[in-house]
Amino acid sequence: MMLGLLLARAGVEVTVMEKHPDFLRDFRGDTVHASTLRLLDELGLSDEFAAVPHREIEKLALTVQGTQVVMDLRRIPGPHKHIALVPQWDFLELLASAAEREPSFTLLRSTEVLGPVCVDDAVVGVRYRGADGEVHQMRATLTVACDGRSSTLRTAMGLRPKKFGVPMDVWWFRVPRDAEDPHGLAGVLGAGHAQVAIDRGDYFQCAYIIPKGRDEQLRAQGIASLHRGVVSLVPWLADRIGTVTSFDDVKLLDVQLNRLRRWYTEGLLLIGDAAHAMSPVGGVGINLAVADAVAAGRILAGPLRAGTLSSRHLARVQARRWLPAVLIQSVQKMIHRRVIGVAVASTGQADPPLLVRLAARLPLLRGVVAYAVAIGPLPEHIPAFARREPPG
């Protein structure tokens, strides 16, 4: 959606295809980081974003086996010294509304991409099932796969990402939220399990972390075992965890961490999770994908307008965004191995991992982590052709 908005503001004819009639998906993350908030300022959308119900977080707190680490975002540079929690469907609707004000932008909802259209090994468009239920083709100078970690286009082209092992999966469920409850993100890692509660106003979207591949075995222990695990980590949820009455209310998120060696073929570019699936650690996936889109818009708008687009331009997008993806995934792998893996593998009370103890003692390390989460490496800026002044 971000790339579509940028290209439309450059005068490029662009169509975004969304499989569903709306953007309501529970597995979509909520964290809009300081780097993305600055992009909204540059797009002239800050007032519209402010009107969307959201929560602002100035501190990130994580308790790991009894040791609390608090990262203060008020010390990071830039105008936004916080992270915004906003349901991603609202964020997407905001971008879609802005894009639909551009005459060269089209959003097709209830439109499922079935596969690429290829001519002489080049992608020249897509086959799709439209809202009418019929299969159609759309030809395009460039097709961009923004279709996530299970990318249809990536699979159809035989592109296989390198997989990095992860120690965890996530159970995803909701519990009611009371007005006096803490707001923002509350994360606790204990022995053998962990819990993160995401404030969505009148309810918490809960991510309960379990050891990788243990879903079936743990479900067999019954829903009461989940209740006990949640309450042991977050006691103040005891009076409402019973609203999760069975495992029918609990969805499994298969955590992945992977990356394509090459993010493009002739006529096709992959960005976001289609190119590099991120772990939930740090909640950086949305913001990294948005940065990919901004870089792609800046690099590709001119060649698309001039009719001179080539694979060389697609390679420039990957060259720009490869290092941030690698750096962030390397940090996530380290946290998987030294923090989460240690916690979920533990069967009893143990000392917190060394990395956690160091972060608790060293303000400088906490500051580095806060910057890495809220802004990240190689932040992008909206190109001049797409910038707008906010109204008034």
Sequence and secondary structure as in RCSB ss.txt:
>XXXX:A:sequence
MMLGLLLARAGVEVTVMEKHPDFLRDFRGDTVHASTLRLLDELGLSDEFAAVPHREIEKLALTVQGTQVVMDLRR
IPGPHKHIALVPQWDFLELLASAAEREPSFTLLRSTEVLGPVCVDDAVVGVRYRGADGEVHQMRATLTVACDGRS
STLRTAMGLRPKKFGVPMDVWWFRVPRDAEDPHGLAGVLGAGHAQVAIDRGDYFQCAYIIPKGRDEQLRAQGIAS
LHRGVVSLVPWLADRIGTVTSFDDVKLLDVQLNRLRRWYTEGLLLIGDAAHAMSPVGGVGINLAVADAVAAGRIL
AGPLRAGTLSSRHLARVQARRWLPAVLIQSVQKMIHRRVIGVAVASTGQADPPLLVRLAARLPLLRGVVAYAVAI
GPLPEHIPAFARREPPG
>XXXX:A:secstr
 HHHHHHHHTT  EEEE SSSS   TTS  EE HHHHHHHHHHT HHHHHTS  EEESEEEEEETTEEEEEEGGG
SSSS  SEEE  HHHHHHHHHHHHTTSTTEEEE S EEEEEEEETTEEEEEEEE TTS EEEEE S EEE   TT
 HHHHHTT   EE   SEEEEEEEEE  TTS  SEEEEE SS EEEEEE SSEEEEEEEEETT HHHHHTT HHH
HHHHHHHH GGGTTTGGG  SGGG EEE    EE S  EETTEEE GGGT    SGGG HHHHHHHHHHHHHHHH
HHHHHHT   HHHHHHHHHHHHHHHHHHHHHHHHHIIIIIHHHHH  S     HHHHHHHH HHHHHHHHHHHHT
 SS     GGG      
